[in-house]
Amino acid sequence: MSELVRSYDRKLHEMRPVTIERGVSQYAEGSCLVSFGETKVLCTASVEEGVPGWRKGSKQGWLTAEYAMLPRATRTRSSRERGQVGGRTQEIQRLIGRSVRAMLSGFDFGERTIKVDCDVLIADGGTRTAAITGACVAVSDAFTWLMAEGTLATSPVVHRVAAVSVGIVDGLPVLDLDYPEDVRAGVDMNVVMVDAMKFVEVQGTGENSTFDRDELDALLALASSGILALHAAQSAALDAPRSHG
């Protein structure tokens, strides 16, 4: 079997270049621009007073997420989703929300809502995984802002959460699929994990074929190695000065 030629001259177990720039939105309490290769996602975390109706009176906060793709984020223009959000977008929004809530020890930050917005500027595969990875940084900064304001004594953030794609392309297990690899993948999987190396979610699908237990184990091992690299990038970003504010 010939060796798979990958973007950035990567090996099968290597990710695309990852960059995380904090504080890119001067008005948001937390924000970052995250890049997985050519994929770029702007993540903001906004602190708003009040909670959904079902949460009122609980003295507990909430965290929710929204996801959108700009019309020319892709090779051809896509229409804006106005009024009604499509099924794929709803699925990704819920995934981001579940993933980022897994960062927290609880919701003891008063009746406030952290609203996470993930807007895809350029899509070249892995938009949802980049969004989750960037949202972690933005949310961490939002809670740091609440502490700086004197609103919170401690942050409820107790984990880093990150996500990466893995798959089987041309019969080979690979880490961090770009778009050309994604469309050719026989098996496609998104893996979300926290820094204790525990899984938040695993979404695996045999797109054009089935996969056995050995292949599943190989994909999860690849994902774990990618998550470790992403946690290191998140930590480096959070240790660096913010671009604004």
Protein Blocks (a to p, Z undefined) as FASTA:
>chain_A
ZZdddehhiafkbccdddddehkbfkbmbdcdddehjbccdddddddedddfklgonlpa
cddddddddfklpmbdcdddehiacfklmmmmmmmmmmmmmmpgbjceojaddddddddf
bdgehklmmmmmmmmmmmmmmmmmmmmnomafbdcbfbdcdddddddeehiacehiafkl
mmmpmbdcdddddfkopafbdcdddfkbccdfklmmmmmmmmmmmmmmmmmmmmmmmmpc
cfbZZ
